[in-house]
Amino acid sequence: MKKLSKLALVLAAVTALGAVSAEAKTFKVWWYEPADGALGIAWQAALDSFKKSHPDVDVKFELKTFDQINQAGSMILNSSEAPDVLEYNKGNGTAGLAASQGLLQAMDDEYKARGWDKLVPESALALGRYDENGVFGTGPLVGMPNYGEFVSVFYNEDMLKARGLEVPKTFEEFETVLGKFAAEGITPIAEAANDYPAQHLMYMLALKNADANWISNFEGLKAPLDTAPFVAAGKTIQDWVAKGYISKDSTGMTADDMTNQFMAGKSPFVVGGTWLSTSYGNIKTFHAGQFLFPGQQYAPGSTGNMWVVPANAQNKDLAYDFIGITLSSDIQTLMGNKGGLPIAADTAAITDPVGKLTTSLFKDLVARNGLGFYPDWPVAGFYNEVLQATQALVGGTATPEEFAARLKTFYDEGLNK
């Protein structure tokens, strides 16, 4: 009986170890990029490659949305349901908040040991590093980017050519072109004020009236908010609504609504991010071009959202393996050839017209130190505040001064915490 009891204990222990081993072989990964976009295509290829190189691992992928991660990121990271690796929103209010709460794994050792430092220079990691207060730029490396992004102007080349119009080189020329379409009863800029796009246009216009010092103070929470650029942006937005350049009805529109309007040929322009490049590059009914917002140095842009590894992830080594694959030359080249903006690709290997144009414009923007980051980054919860304030601005329920004052109240409260 004693021998049987010992055998039973051994079998129980083996079974328990087997269960732990099986659990350790489960790899969870989340991202929120659409399947038909450059990032979604590239990352799916990376996941397929991961599966081939890890045949004994049970891979569990879940497609999330930007808002799911933006609204509940810290709660997800602090739960037992957290994945091993996930795409995470950059900036003080999101990745910075999670880092300050100790929810993200530092990857400095992996960055060097796995050779990522040979692919992504330290100069590109500002948004992956956060100090103890959650402010980006210094501190442990908790997020690894593998692509870049920026906001520019997409346009319907056919609509411009039919009217003998050229791509505008100055802000004044841009307004002239917008006025010609509005005179025909065409809303020239497809917009979405019930989603992130209107924020990006508003911030683009704020950056028109900003300099490097203002951007540094604003993004780095270094001083009470100087609202002058936001007041100026608010005045331009409301002027454009009054002139019919933007529809007041965009207060109820989402990014998908905006994209559908542009792709249907109803509006000749969209001010949007490079994550839209692939979709617009695949339009069959007209040719979509792209140009940097005319007449200014800065535009919203940065390295892209990042791969993060939760501090309580069960399989950190597998997470690092996957991140490494997304940085490989094959995956980076694929991203570029699908219209994306890879951060570690050989640009000579990119043959896709959309990818080549996007990469070229990004180089121009970087060369003039024109990356202005994004408006919602500095303070946790600022995204919703900026969204609602911008929606009120477009809808005419707030003056430019009231709009800017609302942002200042929220921002300065965050500064003083």
C-alpha positions as a Markdown table, in Angstrom:
| # | Residue | x | y | z |
|---|---|---|---|---|
| 1 | Met | 0.0 | 0.0 | 0.0 |
| 2 | Lys | 2.9 | 2.3 | 0.8 |
| 3 | Lys | 4.4 | 1.6 | -2.6 |
| 4 | Leu | 1.1 | 2.3 | -4.3 |
| 5 | Ser | 0.7 | 5.5 | -2.3 |
| 6 | Lys | 4.1 | 6.7 | -3.3 |
| 7 | Leu | 3.4 | 5.8 | -7.0 |
| 8 | Ala | 0.1 | 7.7 | -6.8 |
| 9 | Leu | 2.0 | 10.7 | -5.4 |
| 10 | Val | 4.6 | 10.5 | -8.2 |
| 11 | Leu | 1.8 | 10.3 | -10.8 |
| 12 | Ala | 0.0 | 13.2 | -9.3 |
| 13 | Ala | 3.2 | 15.3 | -9.4 |
| 14 | Val | 3.9 | 14.3 | -13.0 |
| 15 | Thr | 0.3 | 15.2 | -13.9 |
| 16 | Ala | 0.6 | 18.6 | -12.1 |
| 17 | Leu | 3.9 | 19.3 | -13.9 |
| 18 | Gly | 2.4 | 18.4 | -17.2 |
| 19 | Ala | -0.5 | 20.8 | -16.6 |
| 20 | Val | 2.0 | 23.6 | -15.7 |
| 21 | Ser | 4.0 | 22.7 | -18.8 |
| 22 | Ala | 0.9 | 22.8 | -21.0 |
| 23 | Glu | -0.1 | 26.1 | -19.6 |
| 24 | Ala | 3.4 | 27.5 | -20.2 |
| 25 | Lys | 3.1 | 26.4 | -23.9 |
| 26 | Thr | 0.1 | 28.7 | -24.4 |
| 27 | Phe | 1.0 | 32.1 | -26.0 |
| 28 | Lys | -1.5 | 34.9 | -26.0 |
| 29 | Val | -1.1 | 37.9 | -28.3 |
| 30 | Trp | -3.4 | 40.9 | -28.9 |
| 31 | Trp | -3.4 | 43.7 | -31.4 |
| 32 | Tyr | -6.0 | 46.1 | -32.9 |
| 33 | Glu | -4.9 | 46.6 | -36.4 |
| 34 | Pro | -7.4 | 45.7 | -39.2 |
| 35 | Ala | -6.6 | 42.5 | -41.1 |
| 36 | Asp | -6.4 | 44.3 | -44.5 |
| 37 | Gly | -4.0 | 47.1 | -43.3 |
| 38 | Ala | -0.2 | 47.0 | -43.6 |
| 39 | Leu | 0.3 | 46.3 | -39.9 |
| 40 | Gly | -2.4 | 43.7 | -39.7 |
| 41 | Ile | -0.9 | 41.9 | -42.7 |
| 42 | Ala | 2.6 | 42.1 | -41.5 |
| 43 | Trp | 1.8 | 41.0 | -37.9 |
| 44 | Gln | -0.3 | 38.1 | -39.1 |
| 45 | Ala | 2.7 | 37.0 | -41.2 |
| 46 | Ala | 4.9 | 37.3 | -38.1 |
| 47 | Leu | 2.5 | 35.2 | -36.1 |
| 48 | Asp | 2.5 | 32.5 | -38.9 |
| 49 | Ser | 6.3 | 32.5 | -38.7 |
| 50 | Phe | 6.1 | 32.3 | -34.9 |
| 51 | Lys | 3.9 | 29.2 | -35.2 |
| 52 | Lys | 6.3 | 27.5 | -37.6 |
| 53 | Ser | 9.3 | 28.2 | -35.3 |
| 54 | His | 7.3 | 27.2 | -32.2 |
| 55 | Pro | 5.3 | 24.1 | -33.3 |
| 56 | Asp | 4.7 | 23.0 | -29.7 |
| 57 | Val | 3.1 | 26.3 | -28.6 |
| 58 | Asp | -0.7 | 26.8 | -28.6 |
| 59 | Val | -1.1 | 30.4 | -30.0 |
| 60 | Lys | -4.2 | 32.3 | -28.9 |
| 61 | Phe | -4.7 | 35.6 | -30.9 |
| 62 | Glu | -7.4 | 38.1 | -30.1 |
| 63 | Leu | -8.2 | 41.2 | -32.3 |
| 64 | Lys | -9.1 | 44.1 | -30.0 |
| 65 | Thr | -10.0 | 47.7 | -30.8 |
| 66 | Phe | -8.1 | 50.9 | -30.1 |
| 67 | Asp | -10.8 | 52.1 | -27.7 |
| 68 | Gln | -10.7 | 48.8 | -25.8 |
| 69 | Ile | -7.1 | 49.2 | -25.0 |
| 70 | Asn | -7.3 | 52.9 | -24.5 |
| 71 | Gln | -10.2 | 52.7 | -22.0 |
| 72 | Ala | -9.3 | 49.6 | -20.1 |
| 73 | Gly | -5.6 | 49.1 | -20.6 |
| 74 | Ser | -4.4 | 49.3 | -17.0 |
| 75 | Met | -7.2 | 47.1 | -15.8 |
| 76 | Ile | -6.4 | 44.5 | -18.5 |
| 77 | Leu | -2.7 | 44.5 | -17.7 |
| 78 | Asn | -3.4 | 44.1 | -14.0 |
| 79 | Ser | -5.6 | 41.1 | -14.4 |
| 80 | Ser | -4.9 | 37.4 | -14.8 |
| 81 | Glu | -6.4 | 37.6 | -18.3 |
| 82 | Ala | -3.5 | 39.7 | -19.6 |
| 83 | Pro | -1.9 | 38.4 | -22.8 |
| 84 | Asp | 1.8 | 37.7 | -23.1 |
| 85 | Val | 2.3 | 40.5 | -25.5 |
| 86 | Leu | 0.0 | 43.2 | -27.0 |
| 87 | Glu | 0.0 | 46.3 | -29.0 |
| 88 | Tyr | -0.3 | 49.3 | -26.7 |
| 89 | Asn | -1.0 | 53.0 | -27.1 |
| 90 | Lys | 2.0 | 55.2 | -26.6 |
| 91 | Gly | 2.1 | 58.4 | -24.6 |
| 92 | Asn | 2.0 | 59.5 | -21.0 |
| 93 | Gly | -1.7 | 58.9 | -20.5 |
| 94 | Thr | -1.6 | 55.3 | -21.6 |
| 95 | Ala | 1.7 | 53.5 | -21.7 |
| 96 | Gly | 3.1 | 56.0 | -19.2 |
| 97 | Leu | 0.3 | 55.5 | -16.8 |
| 98 | Ala | 0.7 | 51.7 | -17.0 |
| 99 | Ala | 4.5 | 52.0 | -16.6 |
| 100 | Ser | 4.1 | 54.2 | -13.5 |
| 101 | Gln | 1.9 | 51.6 | -12.0 |
| 102 | Gly | 4.5 | 48.9 | -12.5 |
| 103 | Leu | 2.3 | 47.0 | -15.0 |
| 104 | Leu | 4.9 | 46.8 | -17.9 |
| 105 | Gln | 8.0 | 44.6 | -18.1 |
| 106 | Ala | 11.3 | 46.5 | -18.8 |
| 107 | Met | 13.0 | 45.2 | -21.9 |
| 108 | Asp | 16.4 | 46.9 | -21.8 |
| 109 | Asp | 18.3 | 43.7 | -21.5 |
| 110 | Glu | 16.4 | 42.0 | -24.4 |
| 111 | Tyr | 16.9 | 45.1 | -26.5 |
| 112 | Lys | 20.6 | 44.6 | -26.5 |
| 113 | Ala | 20.8 | 40.8 | -26.1 |
| 114 | Arg | 18.5 | 40.1 | -29.0 |
| 115 | Gly | 20.2 | 42.6 | -31.3 |
| 116 | Trp | 17.2 | 44.9 | -31.5 |
| 117 | Asp | 19.6 | 47.8 | -30.9 |
| 118 | Lys | 21.1 | 47.1 | -34.4 |
| 119 | Leu | 17.7 | 47.4 | -36.0 |
| 120 | Val | 16.0 | 50.2 | -34.0 |
| 121 | Pro | 18.3 | 53.0 | -32.8 |
| 122 | Glu | 18.0 | 54.5 | -29.3 |
| 123 | Ser | 16.9 | 57.8 | -30.9 |
| 124 | Ala | 13.7 | 56.0 | -31.9 |
| 125 | Leu | 12.8 | 54.8 | -28.4 |
| 126 | Ala | 11.7 | 58.0 | -26.7 |
| 127 | Leu | 8.1 | 56.8 | -26.7 |
| 128 | Gly | 9.1 | 53.4 | -25.3 |
| 129 | Arg | 10.8 | 54.8 | -22.2 |
| 130 | Tyr | 8.9 | 56.2 | -19.2 |
| 131 | Asp | 10.1 | 57.5 | -15.9 |
| 132 | Glu | 8.6 | 56.8 | -12.5 |
| 133 | Asn | 6.0 | 59.5 | -13.1 |
| 134 | Gly | 4.9 | 58.0 | -16.4 |
| 135 | Val | 6.5 | 60.8 | -18.6 |
| 136 | Phe | 8.0 | 59.6 | -21.8 |
| 137 | Gly | 11.6 | 60.1 | -22.9 |
| 138 | Thr | 13.7 | 58.6 | -20.1 |
| 139 | Gly | 13.5 | 55.5 | -17.8 |
| 140 | Pro | 13.2 | 51.8 | -18.5 |
| 141 | Leu | 12.3 | 50.6 | -22.0 |
| 142 | Val | 8.8 | 49.2 | -21.6 |
| 143 | Gly | 7.6 | 49.5 | -25.2 |
| 144 | Met | 9.1 | 48.3 | -28.4 |
| 145 | Pro | 8.1 | 50.1 | -31.7 |
| 146 | Asn | 8.4 | 48.5 | -35.1 |
| 147 | Tyr | 6.8 | 51.1 | -37.3 |
| 148 | Gly | 6.4 | 54.8 | -37.7 |
| 149 | Glu | 3.3 | 57.0 | -38.4 |
| 150 | Phe | 2.3 | 60.5 | -39.2 |
| 151 | Val | -0.7 | 62.5 | -40.2 |
| 152 | Ser | -0.9 | 64.0 | -43.7 |
| 153 | Val | -3.4 | 64.9 | -46.4 |
| 154 | Phe | -4.8 | 62.1 | -48.6 |
| 155 | Tyr | -6.5 | 63.4 | -51.7 |
| 156 | Asn | -8.5 | 62.3 | -54.7 |
| 157 | Glu | -6.2 | 63.0 | -57.7 |
| 158 | Asp | -9.0 | 62.6 | -60.2 |
| 159 | Met | -11.2 | 65.2 | -58.5 |
| 160 | Leu | -8.4 | 67.7 | -58.5 |
| 161 | Lys | -7.3 | 67.0 | -62.1 |
| 162 | Ala | -10.9 | 67.3 | -63.4 |
| 163 | Arg | -10.9 | 70.9 | -62.1 |
| 164 | Gly | -7.3 | 71.7 | -63.2 |
| 165 | Leu | -6.2 | 72.0 | -59.6 |
| 166 | Glu | -2.7 | 71.3 | -58.3 |
| 167 | Val | -1.5 | 69.9 | -55.0 |
| 168 | Pro | -1.3 | 73.0 | -52.7 |
| 169 | Lys | 2.2 | 74.1 | -51.6 |
| 170 | Thr | 1.1 | 76.7 | -49.0 |
| 171 | Phe | -1.7 | 76.9 | -46.4 |
| 172 | Glu | -3.3 | 79.8 | -48.4 |
| 173 | Glu | -3.3 | 77.7 | -51.6 |
| 174 | Phe | -4.9 | 74.8 | -49.6 |
| 175 | Glu | -7.7 | 77.1 | -48.5 |
| 176 | Thr | -8.2 | 78.3 | -52.0 |
| 177 | Val | -8.6 | 74.7 | -53.3 |
| 178 | Leu | -11.0 | 74.0 | -50.4 |
| 179 | Gly | -13.1 | 77.0 | -51.4 |
| 180 | Lys | -13.4 | 75.9 | -55.0 |
| 181 | Phe | -14.9 | 72.6 | -54.0 |
| 182 | Ala | -17.2 | 74.2 | -51.4 |
| 183 | Ala | -18.5 | 76.6 | -54.1 |
| 184 | Glu | -19.7 | 73.5 | -56.0 |
| 185 | Gly | -21.6 | 72.2 | -52.9 |
| 186 | Ile | -18.9 | 69.6 | -52.2 |
| 187 | Thr | -17.6 | 69.2 | -48.7 |
| 188 | Pro | -13.9 | 69.1 | -49.4 |
| 189 | Ile | -12.6 | 67.5 | -46.2 |
| 190 | Ala | -14.2 | 64.3 | -45.0 |
| 191 | Glu | -14.1 | 64.4 | -41.2 |
| 192 | Ala | -15.1 | 62.5 | -38.1 |
| 193 | Ala | -15.6 | 64.5 | -34.9 |
| 194 | Asn | -17.1 | 61.6 | -33.0 |
| 195 | Asp | -13.7 | 59.8 | -33.2 |
| 196 | Tyr | -10.0 | 60.6 | -33.3 |
| 197 | Pro | -9.6 | 62.2 | -36.8 |
| 198 | Ala | -11.0 | 65.6 | -35.8 |
| 199 | Gln | -8.5 | 65.7 | -32.9 |
| 200 | His | -5.7 | 65.1 | -35.4 |
| 201 | Leu | -6.9 | 67.9 | -37.7 |
| 202 | Met | -7.3 | 70.2 | -34.7 |
| 203 | Tyr | -3.8 | 69.4 | -33.5 |
| 204 | Met | -2.4 | 69.8 | -36.9 |
| 205 | Leu | -3.7 | 73.4 | -37.0 |
| 206 | Ala | -2.5 | 74.0 | -33.4 |
| 207 | Leu | 1.0 | 72.9 | -34.5 |
| 208 | Lys | 0.8 | 75.5 | -37.3 |
| 209 | Asn | 1.0 | 78.1 | -34.5 |
| 210 | Ala | 3.5 | 76.2 | -32.3 |
| 211 | Asp | 7.3 | 75.8 | -32.0 |
| 212 | Ala | 9.7 | 73.2 | -30.6 |
| 213 | Asn | 9.6 | 74.8 | -27.1 |
| 214 | Trp | 5.8 | 74.7 | -27.0 |
| 215 | Ile | 5.7 | 71.1 | -28.1 |
| 216 | Ser | 8.3 | 70.1 | -25.5 |
| 217 | Asn | 6.5 | 71.8 | -22.7 |
| 218 | Phe | 3.1 | 70.5 | -23.7 |
| 219 | Glu | 4.1 | 66.9 | -24.3 |
| 220 | Gly | 6.5 | 66.7 | -21.4 |
| 221 | Leu | 4.1 | 68.3 | -18.8 |
| 222 | Lys | 6.7 | 71.0 | -18.1 |
| 223 | Ala | 4.5 | 74.0 | -17.6 |
| 224 | Pro | 0.8 | 75.1 | -17.3 |
| 225 | Leu | -0.8 | 74.9 | -20.8 |
| 226 | Asp | -0.2 | 77.8 | -23.1 |
| 227 | Thr | -3.5 | 77.8 | -24.9 |
| 228 | Ala | -2.7 | 80.2 | -27.8 |
| 229 | Pro | -2.1 | 77.4 | -30.4 |
| 230 | Phe | -5.3 | 75.7 | -29.4 |
| 231 | Val | -7.3 | 79.0 | -29.6 |
| 232 | Ala | -5.9 | 79.6 | -33.1 |
| 233 | Ala | -6.7 | 76.0 | -34.2 |
| 234 | Gly | -10.3 | 76.4 | -32.8 |
| 235 | Lys | -10.8 | 79.6 | -34.8 |
| 236 | Thr | -9.7 | 77.9 | -38.0 |
| 237 | Ile | -11.9 | 74.8 | -37.4 |
| 238 | Gln | -15.0 | 77.0 | -36.9 |
| 239 | Asp | -14.1 | 79.1 | -39.9 |
| 240 | Trp | -13.9 | 76.0 | -42.0 |
| 241 | Val | -17.2 | 74.7 | -40.7 |
| 242 | Ala | -18.8 | 78.1 | -41.5 |
| 243 | Lys | -17.4 | 78.0 | -45.0 |
| 244 | Gly | -18.5 | 74.4 | -45.7 |
| 245 | Tyr | -14.9 | 73.0 | -45.8 |
| 246 | Ile | -15.9 | 70.6 | -43.0 |
| 247 | Ser | -19.5 | 69.4 | -42.3 |
| 248 | Lys | -21.1 | 70.2 | -39.0 |
| 249 | Asp | -22.7 | 66.7 | -39.4 |
| 250 | Ser | -19.2 | 65.2 | -38.8 |
| 251 | Thr | -19.9 | 65.5 | -35.1 |
| 252 | Gly | -21.8 | 62.2 | -35.4 |
| 253 | Met | -19.3 | 60.5 | -37.7 |
| 254 | Thr | -16.7 | 57.9 | -36.9 |
| 255 | Ala | -13.3 | 57.2 | -38.6 |
| 256 | Asp | -15.0 | 54.5 | -40.6 |
| 257 | Asp | -17.7 | 56.9 | -41.8 |
| 258 | Met | -15.1 | 59.4 | -42.8 |
| 259 | Thr | -13.1 | 56.8 | -44.7 |
| 260 | Asn | -16.3 | 55.6 | -46.5 |
| 261 | Gln | -17.1 | 59.2 | -47.5 |
| 262 | Phe | -13.6 | 59.7 | -49.0 |
| 263 | Met | -13.5 | 56.3 | -50.7 |
| 264 | Ala | -16.9 | 56.8 | -52.2 |
| 265 | Gly | -15.5 | 60.0 | -54.0 |
| 266 | Lys | -17.8 | 62.3 | -52.1 |
| 267 | Ser | -15.0 | 64.4 | -50.6 |
| 268 | Pro | -11.6 | 65.1 | -52.2 |
| 269 | Phe | -9.5 | 65.3 | -49.0 |
| 270 | Val | -8.9 | 63.5 | -45.7 |
| 271 | Val | -6.5 | 64.6 | -43.1 |
| 272 | Gly | -5.5 | 61.2 | -41.6 |
| 273 | Gly | -2.7 | 59.0 | -40.4 |
| 274 | Thr | -0.5 | 56.5 | -42.3 |
| 275 | Trp | -2.5 | 53.6 | -40.9 |
| 276 | Leu | -5.0 | 54.6 | -43.6 |
| 277 | Ser | -2.5 | 54.4 | -46.4 |
| 278 | Thr | -3.1 | 50.8 | -47.4 |
| 279 | Ser | -6.9 | 51.1 | -47.6 |
| 280 | Tyr | -6.6 | 54.3 | -49.7 |
| 281 | Gly | -3.9 | 52.9 | -51.9 |
| 282 | Asn | -6.2 | 50.0 | -52.8 |
| 283 | Ile | -9.0 | 52.2 | -54.0 |
| 284 | Lys | -10.0 | 51.1 | -57.5 |
| 285 | Thr | -12.4 | 53.9 | -58.6 |
| 286 | Phe | -9.9 | 56.7 | -58.4 |
| 287 | His | -6.2 | 57.3 | -57.6 |
| 288 | Ala | -5.5 | 58.5 | -54.1 |
| 289 | Gly | -2.4 | 60.6 | -53.5 |
| 290 | Gln | -0.8 | 61.9 | -50.3 |
| 291 | Phe | 1.0 | 65.1 | -49.3 |
| 292 | Leu | 2.3 | 66.7 | -46.1 |
| 293 | Phe | 0.0 | 69.4 | -44.7 |
| 294 | Pro | 1.2 | 72.5 | -46.5 |
| 295 | Gly | 2.8 | 75.5 | -45.0 |
| 296 | Gln | 4.1 | 74.3 | -41.7 |
| 297 | Gln | 7.0 | 72.5 | -40.1 |
| 298 | Tyr | 5.2 | 70.2 | -37.7 |
| 299 | Ala | 2.6 | 67.4 | -38.1 |
| 300 | Pro | 1.2 | 64.9 | -35.6 |
| 301 | Gly | 3.4 | 61.9 | -35.8 |
| 302 | Ser | 5.9 | 59.6 | -34.1 |
| 303 | Thr | 7.1 | 56.1 | -33.9 |
| 304 | Gly | 4.0 | 53.9 | -33.8 |
| 305 | Asn | 2.2 | 52.2 | -31.0 |
| 306 | Met | 4.3 | 49.6 | -29.3 |
| 307 | Trp | 4.6 | 46.0 | -28.3 |
| 308 | Val | 4.5 | 45.7 | -24.5 |
| 309 | Val | 4.9 | 42.7 | -22.3 |
| 310 | Pro | 2.8 | 42.8 | -19.1 |
| 311 | Ala | 4.8 | 42.5 | -15.9 |
| 312 | Asn | 2.7 | 39.5 | -15.0 |
| 313 | Ala | 2.9 | 37.8 | -18.4 |
| 314 | Gln | 3.3 | 34.0 | -18.1 |
| 315 | Asn | 5.6 | 33.6 | -21.2 |
| 316 | Lys | 7.8 | 36.6 | -21.5 |
| 317 | Asp | 10.5 | 34.7 | -23.6 |
| 318 | Leu | 7.8 | 33.8 | -26.2 |
| 319 | Ala | 6.7 | 37.4 | -26.2 |
| 320 | Tyr | 10.3 | 38.5 | -26.9 |
| 321 | Asp | 10.6 | 35.9 | -29.7 |
| 322 | Phe | 7.5 | 37.3 | -31.4 |
| 323 | Ile | 8.6 | 40.9 | -31.1 |
| 324 | Gly | 11.9 | 39.9 | -32.7 |
| 325 | Ile | 10.1 | 38.4 | -35.6 |
| 326 | Thr | 8.1 | 41.6 | -36.2 |
| 327 | Leu | 11.4 | 43.4 | -36.5 |
| 328 | Ser | 12.9 | 40.9 | -39.0 |
| 329 | Ser | 13.8 | 42.1 | -42.5 |
| 330 | Asp | 11.1 | 39.9 | -44.1 |
| 331 | Ile | 8.3 | 41.2 | -42.0 |
| 332 | Gln | 9.5 | 44.8 | -42.1 |
| 333 | Thr | 9.8 | 44.7 | -45.9 |
| 334 | Leu | 6.4 | 43.1 | -46.2 |
| 335 | Met | 5.0 | 46.0 | -44.1 |
| 336 | Gly | 6.5 | 48.5 | -46.4 |
| 337 | Asn | 5.3 | 46.7 | -49.5 |
| 338 | Lys | 1.8 | 46.7 | -48.1 |
| 339 | Gly | 1.8 | 50.5 | -47.8 |
| 340 | Gly | 3.0 | 50.7 | -44.2 |
| 341 | Leu | 5.9 | 52.6 | -42.6 |
| 342 | Pro | 8.4 | 50.1 | -41.2 |
| 343 | Ile | 11.0 | 51.3 | -38.8 |
| 344 | Ala | 13.7 | 48.7 | -39.5 |
| 345 | Ala | 13.4 | 48.0 | -43.2 |
| 346 | Asp | 15.8 | 48.3 | -46.0 |
| 347 | Thr | 14.1 | 51.0 | -48.0 |
| 348 | Ala | 15.6 | 49.8 | -51.2 |
| 349 | Ala | 13.6 | 46.6 | -50.8 |
| 350 | Ile | 10.3 | 48.5 | -50.7 |
| 351 | Thr | 8.8 | 48.5 | -54.2 |
| 352 | Asp | 5.1 | 49.2 | -53.4 |
| 353 | Pro | 4.2 | 52.8 | -54.6 |
| 354 | Val | 2.2 | 53.6 | -51.5 |
| 355 | Gly | 5.0 | 52.3 | -49.2 |
| 356 | Lys | 7.7 | 54.2 | -51.1 |
| 357 | Leu | 5.6 | 57.5 | -51.0 |
| 358 | Thr | 4.8 | 57.1 | -47.3 |
| 359 | Thr | 8.5 | 56.4 | -46.5 |
| 360 | Ser | 9.6 | 59.3 | -48.5 |
| 361 | Leu | 7.2 | 61.8 | -46.9 |
| 362 | Phe | 8.2 | 60.5 | -43.4 |
| 363 | Lys | 11.9 | 61.0 | -44.2 |
| 364 | Asp | 11.0 | 64.6 | -45.2 |
| 365 | Leu | 9.1 | 65.2 | -42.0 |
| 366 | Val | 11.9 | 63.7 | -39.8 |
| 367 | Ala | 14.6 | 65.6 | -41.7 |
| 368 | Arg | 12.9 | 68.9 | -40.7 |
| 369 | Asn | 12.4 | 67.7 | -37.1 |
| 370 | Gly | 8.7 | 67.9 | -37.8 |
| 371 | Leu | 7.2 | 65.1 | -35.6 |
| 372 | Gly | 4.8 | 66.9 | -33.3 |
| 373 | Phe | 3.5 | 63.8 | -31.4 |
| 374 | Tyr | -0.2 | 63.8 | -30.5 |
| 375 | Pro | -2.6 | 65.9 | -28.5 |
| 376 | Asp | -3.9 | 63.3 | -26.1 |
| 377 | Trp | -0.6 | 62.0 | -24.7 |
| 378 | Pro | 0.4 | 64.2 | -21.8 |
| 379 | Val | -2.3 | 63.4 | -19.2 |
| 380 | Ala | -4.2 | 60.2 | -18.4 |
| 381 | Gly | -7.7 | 60.5 | -19.6 |
| 382 | Phe | -6.9 | 63.4 | -21.9 |
| 383 | Tyr | -8.0 | 61.5 | -25.0 |
| 384 | Asn | -11.7 | 61.6 | -24.1 |
| 385 | Glu | -11.5 | 65.2 | -23.0 |
| 386 | Val | -9.8 | 66.3 | -26.3 |
| 387 | Leu | -12.3 | 64.3 | -28.3 |
| 388 | Gln | -15.4 | 65.8 | -26.6 |
| 389 | Ala | -14.0 | 69.3 | -26.6 |
| 390 | Thr | -13.2 | 69.0 | -30.3 |
| 391 | Gln | -16.6 | 67.6 | -31.1 |
| 392 | Ala | -18.2 | 70.6 | -29.3 |
| 393 | Leu | -15.9 | 73.0 | -31.3 |
| 394 | Val | -17.0 | 71.5 | -34.6 |
| 395 | Gly | -20.6 | 71.4 | -33.5 |
| 396 | Gly | -20.5 | 75.1 | -32.5 |
| 397 | Thr | -21.5 | 74.5 | -28.9 |
| 398 | Ala | -18.2 | 75.9 | -27.6 |
| 399 | Thr | -16.2 | 78.9 | -28.7 |
| 400 | Pro | -12.5 | 78.5 | -29.5 |
| 401 | Glu | -11.7 | 80.2 | -26.2 |
| 402 | Glu | -14.0 | 77.9 | -24.3 |
| 403 | Phe | -12.6 | 74.9 | -26.1 |
| 404 | Ala | -9.0 | 75.9 | -25.1 |
| 405 | Ala | -10.0 | 76.7 | -21.6 |
| 406 | Arg | -11.5 | 73.2 | -21.2 |
| 407 | Leu | -8.3 | 71.6 | -22.3 |
| 408 | Lys | -6.2 | 73.8 | -20.0 |
| 409 | Thr | -8.3 | 72.9 | -16.9 |
| 410 | Phe | -7.9 | 69.2 | -17.5 |
| 411 | Tyr | -4.2 | 69.5 | -18.5 |
| 412 | Asp | -3.2 | 71.7 | -15.6 |
| 413 | Glu | -5.0 | 69.5 | -13.1 |
| 414 | Gly | -2.9 | 66.6 | -14.4 |
| 415 | Leu | 0.2 | 68.7 | -14.2 |
| 416 | Asn | -0.4 | 69.4 | -10.5 |
| 417 | Lys | -1.1 | 65.9 | -9.5 |
